[in-house]
Amino acid sequence: MKNHFGKRRLVLLLGAAALAACAQQPMANTSNPDAAKELKAFPSEMAGHRRYVIELPRLPDEAEHKLELIGGKTTQVDCNSRGMDGRFEAREVQGWGYSYWVFGSQGRVLSTMMMCPPGSARPGFVQAEPLLVRYNSKLPVVVFVPEGFELRWRVWQAGAVQEAMPR
């Protein structure tokens, strides 16, 4: 049986983790009346999953921001780099045109195989490939995550637009 999570996938996961260091810290989950009104349109439950709702605060230029959804779980880690299988799937709220996300994972953890010093094991968050979605404070962000997994998020802000130079 072919291993679906080869070196290329591990490099992508490790690269995403490195980029994570550049992201802004999550904002407080402040109540947004516009988003709260629309929440009733979304499913309230899904068998075997927990529902998470993120209400984003209004920003002056939301087109310059993205929301990053990060699924994973806390497990024992050591000095090795780790990633997890899994991805987010967009689903549509029938009759409304709104999207919500469902995280799916088999829980397989990918790891480098370095020899670690004794006693280096500790609890740590292992994440799957994150998903960047449009920042929209007018709607709640609804995410279903399987029991035993966690959802984390953060907001990204675009930098200044650069002009490309032909060569």
C-alpha positions in Angstrom: 0.0 0.0 0.0 1.4 3.4 -1.0 2.1 5.9 1.8 -0.1 8.9 0.9 1.8 11.2 3.3 5.3 11.2 1.8 8.1 13.8 2.0 6.2 16.4 0.0 3.3 16.4 2.4 5.6 16.6 5.4 7.5 19.5 3.8 4.2 21.4 3.2 3.1 20.8 6.8 6.4 22.0 8.2 6.4 25.0 5.9 2.9 25.9 7.2 4.2 25.7 10.7 7.1 28.0 9.9 4.7 30.5 8.3 2.6 30.4 11.5 5.2 32.3 13.3 4.5 35.3 11.1 0.8 35.4 11.8 -1.0 37.8 14.1 -2.3 36.5 17.4 -6.0 35.7 17.5 -8.3 38.5 18.5 -10.7 38.1 21.4 -14.0 36.4 20.3 -16.1 39.5 20.7 -19.8 39.4 20.1 -20.9 40.8 16.8 -24.6 41.4 16.5 -24.7 41.0 12.7 -23.0 37.6 12.8 -25.1 36.5 15.9 -28.3 37.1 14.0 -27.3 34.9 11.1 -26.2 32.0 13.3 -29.7 30.5 13.3 -29.3 29.6 9.6 -26.4 27.2 10.3 -26.7 23.6 11.5 -26.5 23.4 15.3 -25.1 19.9 15.6 -23.5 17.2 13.6 -23.1 13.6 14.9 -19.7 12.9 16.4 -18.6 16.5 16.1 -18.4 19.7 18.2 -19.6 22.9 16.7 -17.3 26.0 17.0 -18.5 29.5 16.2 -16.2 32.4 15.6 -17.7 35.9 15.5 -15.1 38.2 13.9 -15.0 41.9 14.9 -15.6 44.5 12.2 -12.4 45.8 10.5 -12.1 48.9 8.3 -10.6 47.0 5.4 -11.6 43.3 5.7 -10.4 42.5 2.2 -6.8 42.8 3.5 -7.4 40.1 6.1 -7.8 36.4 6.1 -8.9 34.0 8.8 -6.8 30.9 9.2 -8.6 27.7 10.6 -6.3 25.2 12.2 -7.4 21.7 13.1 -5.4 19.3 15.2 -5.1 17.8 18.6 -3.0 18.0 21.7 -0.7 14.9 22.1 2.7 14.0 23.4 5.5 15.7 21.3 9.3 15.8 21.6 12.1 17.5 19.6 10.8 16.1 16.3 8.7 18.2 13.9 5.2 16.9 13.5 2.1 17.3 11.3 -1.2 15.5 11.1 -3.4 14.3 8.2 -6.7 16.1 7.7 -8.4 18.9 5.9 -11.3 21.3 6.0 -14.3 20.7 3.7 -16.6 23.6 2.8 -20.3 22.8 3.0 -23.3 25.0 2.0 -26.2 25.9 4.2 -29.1 24.9 1.9 -31.3 27.9 0.8 -29.0 30.5 2.3 -25.8 30.3 0.2 -23.7 30.5 3.4 -20.7 28.2 3.9 -19.5 26.3 7.0 -16.6 24.0 7.4 -16.1 20.4 8.5 -12.7 19.2 9.6 -11.9 15.6 8.9 -8.9 13.6 10.0 -7.9 10.0 10.6 -5.6 11.3 13.4 -2.4 10.0 11.8 0.6 12.0 13.0 3.6 12.5 10.7 6.9 13.0 12.3 10.6 13.4 11.6 12.6 10.7 13.3 15.4 12.5 15.1 16.8 11.1 18.3 15.6 13.3 21.1 17.1 13.8 24.6 15.5 11.8 27.4 12.7 13.6 29.1 11.9 15.9 26.1 8.4 14.6 25.8 5.7 17.1 26.6 2.1 17.9 25.6 1.9 19.9 22.4 -0.5 20.8 19.7 -0.1 18.9 16.4 -1.9 20.5 13.5 -3.2 19.4 10.1 -2.8 21.6 7.0 -4.5 24.9 7.9 -7.1 26.6 5.7 -7.2 30.4 4.9 -10.7 31.8 4.3 -12.1 35.2 3.6 -12.5 37.5 6.5 -16.1 38.5 6.8 -17.4 39.9 10.1 -21.0 40.0 8.8 -21.4 36.2 9.2 -20.4 33.8 11.9 -17.7 31.3 11.0 -19.1 27.9 11.8 -16.8 24.9 12.0 -17.5 21.3 13.0 -14.6 19.3 14.4 -14.7 15.6 15.3 -14.7 14.7 19.0 -11.1 14.4 20.3 -9.8 17.1 18.0 -9.4 20.9 18.5 -9.9 24.1 16.5 -7.6 27.0 16.7 -7.6 30.1 14.6 -5.8 33.4 13.8 -6.1 36.4 11.6 -3.6 37.3 8.9 -3.1 40.8 7.5 -1.8 41.5 4.0 1.4 43.5 3.7 1.9 46.4 1.2 1.4 45.6 -2.4 4.7 45.2 -4.3 5.3 45.8 -8.0 6.8 42.9 -9.9 9.7 43.8 -12.1 10.2 42.0 -15.4 13.6 40.5 -16.1 
